[in-house]
């Protein structure tokens, strides 16, 4: 039985910004190797783990996708002893001042070297007048490694990556806080599913896919779906949990179960199947209205090849795209169980009944 919390802490402590996911992919590969029959890596760096089904060939397959990439920063310039940076993915500059980071320097004599650093904000009298009373844009922030100008130039180049370094924190409320839980928490839920399938019969092939580059366009999901050609697909991603100042239909309770997305990305019969299954398993859930696309891997999974029936499971997460995101550990377990039971229930007649209307 996998220790989900320890595995998740390990994952969110590893770098892996969009387009540069190799460090976290190695951790996931190690966890998935004993849980799958086959592992391979796509040309865009997504990890594919196959669990073969028991039905005769040719077997239908289901693709379970969770993105493993993270938001972060990239060095755009060196100015004396400091670094200028730009966002990789959707980084909110308001949360950056004072944050600990790691600069993944590439010029060192021994290859890549991780430099501890902080993000610094200029004092008010050095800022343009229009910015003195407002949040400071990223282009006006500095990354300070504590190195001299000559030492910095010898180690860091433009294009090097900068990742968050806030350590994970278990709270008293059975939640975990830290950076990059979007979407490594969903990778943990997918891993729980694979672990449960060790003792469950399933007829269909299962592709567990840790996708790349979701934060910049869901490109890893698009290429993996094209390569693997699944019969149907499920995207697992975080969604907005209720928190201070939040209310209404756009946020969902933390620790009260997953969300089931409903909208154009979602096949109606798959939504009904997951809703019925959650009720039967007594897993609490909330419908999440998604009137346009969901902003998840389903956006590109759905339109791969001639079209793939898709579902999206949401893991409520507070403080999204900050270094202190928060998830409820029991929601991770719930999603893992829901996925495993769904896979175990797929049979030879599933695709015959999966009509849109």
MIVEX-999151 format. One record per residue (C-alpha): residue number from 1; residue in one letter; z, x, y. Coordinates in Angstrom, 3 decimals. Layout:
<pts>
PT num residuo       zz       xx       yy
PT NUM       A        Z        X        Y
...
</pts>
This chain:
<pts>
PT num residuo       zz       xx       yy
PT   1       X    0.000    0.000    0.000
PT   2       X   -1.068    1.483    3.316
PT   3       X    1.531    1.970    6.053
PT   4       X   -0.323    0.065    8.758
PT   5       X    1.923    1.078   11.647
PT   6       X    1.824    4.787   10.824
PT   7       X   -1.951    4.666   10.361
PT   8       X   -2.429    2.848   13.658
PT   9       X   -0.234    5.331   15.530
PT  10       X   -2.299    8.142   14.041
PT  11       X   -5.551    6.515   15.126
PT  12       X   -4.517    5.798   18.713
PT  13       X   -3.276    9.351   19.075
PT  14       X   -6.756   10.681   18.242
PT  15       X   -9.617   10.996   20.739
PT  16       X  -12.899    9.231   20.118
PT  17       X  -14.595    8.055   23.302
PT  18       X  -17.848    6.105   23.112
PT  19       X  -20.552    8.361   21.720
PT  20       X  -17.987   10.950   20.611
PT  21       X  -16.086    9.153   17.833
PT  22       X  -15.958   11.957   15.239
PT  23       X  -12.196   12.749   15.547
PT  24       X  -11.053    9.201   14.815
PT  25       X  -13.846    8.624   12.287
PT  26       X  -12.408   11.418   10.135
PT  27       X   -9.025    9.662   10.045
PT  28       X  -10.597    6.330    9.096
PT  29       X  -12.758    7.988    6.469
PT  30       X   -9.664    9.498    4.847
PT  31       X   -7.942    6.098    4.794
PT  32       X  -10.969    4.236    3.458
PT  33       X  -12.006    6.724    0.767
PT  34       X   -9.572    5.403   -1.900
PT  35       X  -10.274    1.785   -0.861
PT  36       X  -14.080    1.835   -1.158
PT  37       X  -16.708    2.815   -3.707
PT  38       X  -19.018    4.547   -1.257
PT  39       X  -18.864    5.973    2.268
PT  40       X  -21.658    7.026    4.586
PT  41       X  -22.234    7.598    8.285
PT  42       X  -25.062    6.019   10.275
PT  43       X  -27.385    7.941   12.588
PT  44       X  -25.312    6.687   15.527
PT  45       X  -22.062    7.787   13.898
PT  46       X  -20.702    4.467   12.589
PT  47       X  -18.722    4.689    9.350
PT  48       X  -19.886    2.450    6.476
PT  49       X  -17.513    1.754    3.593
PT  50       X  -18.885   -0.198    0.621
PT  51       X  -16.844   -2.191   -1.872
PT  52       X  -19.217   -3.394   -4.599
PT  53       X  -18.978   -7.002   -5.714
PT  54       X  -18.863   -8.296   -9.286
PT  55       X  -21.959  -10.515   -9.169
PT  56       X  -25.230   -9.446  -10.736
PT  57       X  -27.767   -7.618   -8.599
PT  58       X  -29.227   -8.363   -6.131
PT  59       X  -25.899   -9.264   -4.541
PT  60       X  -25.396  -10.804   -1.102
PT  61       X  -23.245   -8.772    1.259
PT  62       X  -20.840   -9.387    4.118
PT  63       X  -20.419   -6.890    6.955
PT  64       X  -16.953   -6.648    8.527
PT  65       X  -17.244   -4.762   11.807
PT  66       X  -14.566   -3.325   14.109
PT  67       X  -15.426   -0.765   16.762
PT  68       X  -13.569    2.537   16.748
PT  69       X  -14.695    3.963   20.098
PT  70       X  -12.438    4.182   23.127
PT  71       X  -12.748    4.103   26.880
PT  72       X  -11.895    7.216   28.841
PT  73       X  -13.247    9.663   31.396
PT  74       X  -15.882   12.395   31.728
PT  75       X  -15.725   15.465   33.949
PT  76       X  -18.305   15.227   36.735
PT  77       X  -17.281   18.208   38.841
PT  78       X  -14.907   21.126   39.311
PT  79       X  -13.326   21.506   42.739
PT  80       X  -11.032   24.502   42.958
PT  81       X   -8.137   23.942   40.546
PT  82       X   -8.977   20.268   39.942
PT  83       X  -11.484   18.114   38.120
PT  84       X  -13.472   15.137   39.325
PT  85       X  -14.100   12.439   36.701
PT  86       X  -16.071    9.244   36.066
PT  87       X  -15.393    6.352   33.706
PT  88       X  -16.675    6.109   30.129
PT  89       X  -16.610    2.365   29.480
PT  90       X  -14.562   -0.155   31.441
PT  91       X  -11.765    1.925   32.969
PT  92       X   -9.694    0.298   35.716
PT  93       X   -8.951    2.964   38.306
PT  94       X   -5.790    1.146   39.443
PT  95       X   -3.879    2.206   36.309
PT  96       X   -4.869    5.882   36.352
PT  97       X   -2.670    7.681   38.933
PT  98       X    0.206    9.446   37.223
PT  99       X   -1.170    9.066   33.709
PT 100       X   -0.994   11.942   31.189
PT 101       X   -4.391   12.862   29.740
PT 102       X   -6.049   15.461   27.546
PT 103       X   -9.069   17.367   28.819
PT 104       X  -11.258   18.257   25.837
PT 105       X  -12.504   21.601   27.147
PT 106       X  -15.605   22.957   25.420
PT 107       X  -16.013   26.472   26.845
PT 108       X  -13.048   28.198   25.250
PT 109       X  -13.588   31.305   23.073
PT 110       X  -12.360   29.377   20.006
PT 111       X  -14.427   26.266   20.660
PT 112       X  -12.925   23.018   21.883
PT 113       X   -9.461   23.242   23.374
PT 114       X   -7.328   20.274   24.412
PT 115       X   -5.715   20.833   27.797
PT 116       X   -2.734   18.641   28.770
PT 117       X   -3.183   17.293   32.287
PT 118       X   -2.228   14.530   34.689
PT 119       X   -4.279   12.257   36.919
PT 120       X   -3.295   12.812   40.528
PT 121       X   -3.863   10.685   43.622
PT 122       X   -4.389   12.338   47.025
PT 123       X   -1.725   11.716   49.627
PT 124       X   -2.550    8.956   52.068
PT 125       X   -3.373   11.126   55.083
PT 126       X   -6.140   12.861   53.096
PT 127       X   -7.904    9.592   52.203
PT 128       X  -10.554    7.711   54.189
PT 129       X   -8.831    5.094   56.396
PT 130       X  -10.287    2.175   54.395
PT 131       X   -8.610    3.434   51.205
PT 132       X   -5.114    4.129   52.470
PT 133       X   -3.752    0.659   51.702
PT 134       X   -5.953   -0.115   48.687
PT 135       X   -6.309    0.980   45.040
PT 136       X   -7.933    4.404   44.905
PT 137       X  -11.397    4.471   43.274
PT 138       X  -11.845    6.870   40.379
PT 139       X  -14.136    9.135   42.396
PT 140       X  -11.210    9.919   44.726
PT 141       X   -8.772   10.814   41.930
PT 142       X   -8.173   14.301   40.543
PT 143       X   -7.302   15.648   37.105
PT 144       X   -4.831   18.517   37.308
PT 145       X   -4.453   20.856   34.314
PT 146       X   -2.187   23.304   36.124
PT 147       X   -4.731   26.098   35.589
PT 148       X   -6.096   28.366   38.285
PT 149       X   -9.675   27.907   39.512
PT 150       X  -10.946   30.855   37.470
PT 151       X   -9.096   29.751   34.321
PT 152       X  -10.427   26.215   34.693
PT 153       X  -14.042   27.353   35.098
PT 154       X  -13.739   29.532   32.015
PT 155       X  -12.736   26.557   29.857
PT 156       X  -14.127   23.317   31.293
PT 157       X  -17.683   22.252   32.092
PT 158       X  -19.218   19.140   33.568
PT 159       X  -19.655   16.611   30.752
PT 160       X  -16.383   17.428   28.976
PT 161       X  -14.350   14.389   28.009
PT 162       X  -10.898   13.296   29.145
PT 163       X   -8.828   10.918   26.995
PT 164       X   -5.526    9.132   27.533
PT 165       X   -2.440   10.868   26.133
PT 166       X    0.294    8.240   26.462
PT 167       X    2.244    8.338   23.141
PT 168       X    2.598    5.161   21.028
PT 169       X    5.732    3.086   21.582
PT 170       X    7.240    0.594   19.129
PT 171       X    9.083   -2.082   21.043
PT 172       X   12.016   -4.244   20.003
PT 173       X    9.724   -7.246   19.595
PT 174       X    7.751   -5.957   16.572
PT 175       X    4.899   -4.914   18.803
PT 176       X    3.180   -1.587   19.340
PT 177       X    2.174   -0.338   22.779
PT 178       X   -0.214    2.478   23.560
PT 179       X   -3.734    3.327   24.629
PT 180       X   -6.864    2.640   22.574
PT 181       X   -5.395   -0.290   20.623
PT 182       X   -8.694   -1.801   21.728
PT 183       X  -10.022   -1.586   19.127
PT 184       X   -8.182    0.664   16.676
PT 185       X   -5.803   -2.239   15.995
PT 186       X   -8.758   -4.144   14.525
PT 187       X   -9.656   -1.106   12.414
PT 188       X   -6.099   -1.336   11.063
PT 189       X   -6.622   -5.041   10.238
PT 190       X   -9.880   -4.213    8.451
PT 191       X   -8.039   -1.523    6.487
PT 192       X   -5.404   -4.085    5.451
PT 193       X   -8.268   -6.245    4.161
PT 194       X   -9.711   -3.397    2.084
PT 195       X   -6.251   -2.662    0.695
PT 196       X   -5.754   -6.298   -0.355
PT 197       X   -9.181   -6.387   -2.011
PT 198       X   -7.996   -3.682   -4.401
PT 199       X   -6.302   -6.448   -6.375
PT 200       X   -8.704   -9.315   -5.670
PT 201       X  -11.973  -10.131   -7.427
PT 202       X  -14.949  -10.645   -5.137
PT 203       X  -18.546  -11.422   -6.051
PT 204       X  -20.200  -10.185   -2.862
PT 205       X  -20.629   -6.604   -1.697
PT 206       X  -18.401   -5.817    1.281
PT 207       X  -19.451   -3.416    4.020
PT 208       X  -16.497   -2.327    6.152
PT 209       X  -17.994   -0.783    9.278
PT 210       X  -16.182    1.161   11.986
PT 211       X  -18.778    0.939   14.730
PT 212       X  -19.555    3.285   17.596
PT 213       X  -20.383    2.716   21.267
PT 214       X  -19.163   -0.879   21.549
PT 215       X  -17.564   -0.154   24.903
PT 216       X  -20.927    0.834   26.383
PT 217       X  -23.176   -1.768   24.726
PT 218       X  -22.349   -2.532   21.054
PT 219       X  -25.056   -0.107   19.961
PT 220       X  -23.401    1.068   16.735
PT 221       X  -23.158   -2.499   15.447
PT 222       X  -26.832   -3.126   16.203
PT 223       X  -28.050   -0.129   14.227
PT 224       X  -25.657   -0.640   11.309
PT 225       X  -26.694   -4.275   10.919
PT 226       X  -30.352   -3.209   10.950
PT 227       X  -29.676   -0.527    8.333
PT 228       X  -27.389   -2.502    5.995
PT 229       X  -29.048   -5.933    6.335
PT 230       X  -25.980   -8.020    5.421
PT 231       X  -26.209  -11.705    4.545
PT 232       X  -23.530  -12.522    7.132
PT 233       X  -21.169  -10.639    9.421
PT 234       X  -17.701  -10.867   10.942
PT 235       X  -16.713   -8.940   14.068
PT 236       X  -13.030   -8.165   14.571
PT 237       X  -11.989   -7.263   18.094
PT 238       X   -9.129   -7.691   20.513
PT 239       X   -8.891  -10.560   22.961
PT 240       X   -6.759  -11.343   26.004
PT 241       X   -3.114  -12.046   25.201
PT 242       X   -0.942  -13.999   27.610
PT 243       X    1.212  -11.896   29.889
PT 244       X    2.719  -11.841   33.383
PT 245       X    0.658  -14.020   35.705
PT 246       X   -1.741  -15.203   33.019
PT 247       X   -2.271  -18.809   32.087
PT 248       X   -4.912  -21.254   30.957
PT 249       X   -7.582  -21.122   28.282
PT 250       X   -8.559  -17.490   28.924
PT 251       X   -5.432  -15.982   27.340
PT 252       X   -3.744  -16.478   23.986
PT 253       X   -0.157  -16.066   22.746
PT 254       X    0.909  -12.683   21.429
PT 255       X    2.247  -12.751   17.878
PT 256       X    1.094  -16.316   17.158
PT 257       X   -1.939  -15.461   15.041
PT 258       X   -5.579  -14.559   15.614
PT 259       X   -8.156  -16.422   17.638
PT 260       X  -11.273  -17.936   16.097
PT 261       X  -14.155  -17.663   18.548
PT 262       X  -16.406  -20.642   19.176
PT 263       X  -19.688  -20.313   21.062
PT 264       X  -23.319  -19.168   20.859
PT 265       X  -22.494  -15.961   18.944
PT 266       X  -20.722  -17.976   16.253
PT 267       X  -22.276  -19.770   13.286
PT 268       X  -20.684  -23.259   13.178
PT 269       X  -20.272  -23.261    9.392
PT 270       X  -18.514  -19.891    9.480
PT 271       X  -16.142  -21.130   12.148
PT 272       X  -15.321  -24.163    9.992
PT 273       X  -14.829  -21.944    6.923
PT 274       X  -12.341  -19.697    8.726
PT 275       X  -10.549  -22.646   10.292
PT 276       X  -10.128  -24.365    6.929
PT 277       X   -9.016  -21.106    5.315
PT 278       X   -6.426  -20.362    8.011
PT 279       X   -4.964  -23.838    7.594
PT 280       X   -4.820  -23.492    3.815
PT 281       X   -3.104  -20.098    4.080
PT 282       X   -0.751  -21.398    6.808
PT 283       X   -1.916  -18.644    9.148
PT 284       X   -1.532  -19.787   12.769
PT 285       X   -4.665  -19.517   14.897
PT 286       X   -6.119  -20.629   18.227
PT 287       X   -9.719  -21.563   19.002
PT 288       X  -11.143  -19.149   21.593
PT 289       X  -13.979  -20.728   23.590
PT 290       X  -16.793  -18.237   24.221
PT 291       X  -19.369  -20.160   26.270
PT 292       X  -21.664  -17.139   26.636
PT 293       X  -21.719  -14.091   24.344
PT 294       X  -18.346  -12.855   23.110
PT 295       X  -18.554   -9.315   24.501
PT 296       X  -17.959   -8.019   20.966
PT 297       X  -20.086   -6.412   18.262
PT 298       X  -21.249   -9.930   17.328
PT 299       X  -23.463   -9.810   20.428
PT 300       X  -25.838   -7.427   18.641
PT 301       X  -24.968   -8.228   15.011
PT 302       X  -26.210  -11.787   15.446
PT 303       X  -29.734  -10.791   16.468
PT 304       X  -30.356   -7.938   14.003
PT 305       X  -33.373   -8.371   11.737
PT 306       X  -34.267  -12.084   11.550
PT 307       X  -30.749  -13.071   12.611
PT 308       X  -27.349  -12.787   10.881
PT 309       X  -24.792  -15.633   10.762
PT 310       X  -21.712  -14.294   12.584
PT 311       X  -18.032  -15.014   13.141
PT 312       X  -15.566  -13.329   15.529
PT 313       X  -11.834  -12.928   14.903
PT 314       X   -9.746  -12.040   17.946
PT 315       X   -6.510  -10.033   17.933
PT 316       X   -4.472  -10.950   21.035
PT 317       X   -3.698   -7.842   23.088
PT 318       X   -1.840   -7.474   26.367
PT 319       X   -2.810   -5.126   29.205
PT 320       X   -6.346   -4.521   27.924
PT 321       X   -8.085   -1.304   28.998
PT 322       X   -4.881    0.341   30.157
PT 323       X   -2.895    3.195   28.566
PT 324       X   -0.162    0.715   27.535
PT 325       X   -1.996   -1.988   25.617
PT 326       X    0.236   -4.076   23.346
PT 327       X   -0.341   -5.888   20.027
PT 328       X    1.886   -7.742   17.581
PT 329       X    1.943   -5.982   14.223
PT 330       X    2.153   -9.259   12.294
PT 331       X   -1.143  -10.420   13.832
PT 332       X   -2.825   -7.345   12.341
PT 333       X   -1.496   -8.292    8.902
PT 334       X   -2.605  -11.902    9.357
PT 335       X   -6.177  -10.913   10.193
PT 336       X   -6.316   -8.534    7.222
PT 337       X   -5.197  -11.284    4.851
PT 338       X   -7.580  -13.848    6.364
PT 339       X  -10.513  -11.467    5.915
PT 340       X   -9.601  -10.613    2.318
PT 341       X   -9.241  -14.270    1.324
PT 342       X  -12.534  -15.110    3.005
PT 343       X  -14.334  -12.362    1.089
PT 344       X  -12.752  -13.441   -2.203
PT 345       X  -14.002  -16.980   -1.639
PT 346       X  -17.678  -16.112   -1.143
PT 347       X  -19.778  -17.313   -4.061
PT 348       X  -23.374  -17.703   -5.203
PT 349       X  -23.772  -20.959   -3.275
PT 350       X  -22.420  -19.799    0.096
PT 351       X  -25.736  -18.942    1.718
PT 352       X  -27.351  -22.160    0.468
PT 353       X  -24.846  -24.220    2.441
PT 354       X  -24.851  -22.048    5.588
PT 355       X  -27.241  -24.103    7.708
PT 356       X  -26.808  -24.144   11.486
PT 357       X  -26.836  -27.948   11.866
</pts>
